[in-house]
Amino acid sequence: MPGFSEAGKAAGHTGSALIEVSFQPDGAAESVKIVESSRSDLLDAEALAAVGEAKIPAGSEVRRFLLTVQFNPTGILETKCDEFVRQLRWYEAAWPERTREDAPIYTATVGFVVLARSRAEGVRAGLEAAVGQGAKIRSAYDATIEQCESKPQQSYLQLLSRLMR
């Protein structure tokens, strides 16, 4: 399945598209359509292209599948504030009915915090500490957004780490 397209990544688009596809007996994809949009024309087009190019082993009949094509942020350790803010702002515009905590970049951030704490304290203690610090993580995350707006080339995780101390 696809990774981030350069255009999608540059625009800060993340998310998933649910694709319905029928494969012919020869294994070629046919009748590829979006069932649930990612709310990004860029990502939807990439998901359709990737699934449309797929082949499966030949069979005796037409086979239908529902596939979720996921586009998530990668390279979180190297993410600069400008990319972090772009991802978050796009998410807020595309999904106004959801909260910041639903954004893939927030989920990745919490995952990073849990992993960092787990390395220092063990997995169970790291998870418990992260859960117990949910309000602190949210507060530091919100402060990171504010500060990242004025410091686009700074590492957002370094900034978040400082704000969590």
Summary of the structure (lengths in Angstrom):
residues: 165
radius of gyration: 19.1
end to end distance: 38.5
largest distance: 61.0
contacts: 486
relative contact order: 0.14
helix: 56%
strand: 18%
